[in-house]
Amino acid sequence: MRKIISQCLIRSSLILEIVGALIFIYFCHYVNNNKQKTIQIPTSVWSLRKNVSQQIRYHLRQNDEMLEEIEIRKPRSFPMPNGSHMHSESEFILGFTNYGLNIMTSRNVGIKREVPDTRNKMCRRKVYPANLPSASIIICFHNEEINALFRTLYSVINLSPSHLLEEIILVDDMSEFDDLKEELDRRLEDFRGVLKLIRSKRREGLIRARLLGAAHASGDVLVFLDSHCEVNRGWLEPLLSVIAKDSSTVVCPVIDVIDEFTMEYKPSPIVRGAFDWALKFKWDKVFSYEMDGPEGPTSPIRSPAMAGGIFAIDRRYFKKIGQYDKDMNLWGGENLEISLRIWMCGGQLLILPCSRVGHINRKTIKNNMTLIQAISRNYLRLVHTWLDEYKEEVFLRRPGLRTMSFGNISERIELKKRLGCKSFQWYLDTVFPELEASVGKMKEKSFH
């Protein structure tokens, strides 16, 4: 038995040595590139970063029980990009385990910074009405890295016109980390008068936490943000302006990328949200004709679906169309469900190129079976409520879903009837004809 344990420890130590070396090489590249005014990271380094991430994932899966003991015995240090601090590789790995991002760089960046204005030049010349609806910004978090959370808050405060900002509603969904308790209360004193902190009494998950935040909102428009975002210049006015013209229009900004390793803020291309028959969300190209009008590259883009983390919706309209399905658990699938409901029940969903918000795509390292089961259940509630006969397309690709339990959807079916929603066939014909039918159906059509 001792021999087996000894062999496991030796193998784990070797893995840590390899991971540490790769991380050290990565940060050496970053230090050199950071000397330039604009950070330009070579392709080879991005490949390295991917390999480091994969090794971290593998190591944590295989050595979860021994991780803490080994890393305490064999610490390895390397410099931060500015050379001001030394941190151990164990801190780096455990940071990704807890938060899905590089906590050392996040801490080093701080809680306030300027990010590059990634808007098209035509956007910067746009003038919006002074009398726009007021906005309630709803930010839900669970065990968020505190510097990322405060960068979200400060960017909203600094880059939102004060006369349009009704309030910021911060919903703590039963966070467990100490710095998100009394310390957070103390630090939020800076936001007195504009911020409401709501702490849930049990773990609700993102969907029900957002419903909790919306129930406390008093602004005309609800703006949902993830807790690891940074809004950009002029981000709010385009969203409110479109909703002011049509309260049944739901709008999303272009989501820029904040790198989870370096915290570098990078612009994203103009894309639209889409999904496949396995219900996997993806970004899709925008047709050129949509940007050929008088507004050119600033034109709103019709989007079949939203990513879900960041969007704005009229508060009364949100309630009218049934908010979120409160019987969905944690998160996952709610973005597609509300996207289909918006289109099929009389609204429209647009992406606005003149609104930009950066977002950290956090890396989930540990397999969470509770989350996987919740997402599957949420997908089934969506499928059986909105896809009509096309639900077979999903089961063809994900047969394991067919026999899973998904709870009672009678309330959602009744909502669909009450709103007079159109069929999924209408959605395919009118909104998303690019979603192809299954191979089986295509062959059947060609045979006949």
Helices and strands as residue ranges (DSSP letters): H 2-34, H 43-62, H 67-73, E 77-79, E 86-88, H 89-99, H 103-109, H 121-124, E 135-141, H 146-159, E 165-172, G 178-180, H 182-187, G 188-191, E 195-199, H 206-215, E 221-225, E 229-231, H 236-245, E 249-258, E 265-266, E 272-275, E 281-284, G 288-291, G 296-298, E 301-302, E 311-314, H 315-320, H 334-344, E 348-360, H 369-386, G 388-390, H 391-397, G 399-401, H 410-418, H 424-430, H 439-447
